[in-house]
Amino acid sequence: MKMFEKHGMTNVGYWVPQDSPAHESTLIYVISHASREAAKANWAAFSADPEWKKIAADSEADGGKIVERVESVFVDATDYSPLK
């Protein structure tokens, strides 16, 4: 979360599925950016950050990629959403 914040991203929430096998290998999270353009810049800076590269490499040293795949979706809250 600190790495996201370092690059201008706001942490909203994090979840894992209740059932296996997804529980062991899936992380669902929502972060926010000021705009789509900011999101592009934030992710580029995050990906290039030497500290993140070290975190990822250290995590992967014990076997397996830290990130297998990413699904990114931009969303807008509905008028009736309690979260706006």
C-alpha positions, 0 to 999 in steps of 0.5 A: 500500500505504501508503494502505491501511495508513494506513486500518487495512488489512493488505497480504497480496499483489498479483498481475497476470495473466500473459497479455494483455490482462488483464496490462495492466489487472488487479490482484488483491490481498488485504488483511485487516481486523479484521472486516467492520465494520472493512472497511466503516469502513476503506474509507469512510475510504480513499475520503474521504481527500483524499490518496487523492483527489489520487493518483487524480486525478493518475493519471487526468489522463494518461488513464483511470480508475485503478479501472474496477471492484472485486470484493470477496470476504470469505474464510476460510482452510481448515483445511488452508491454509498461510496462516491 
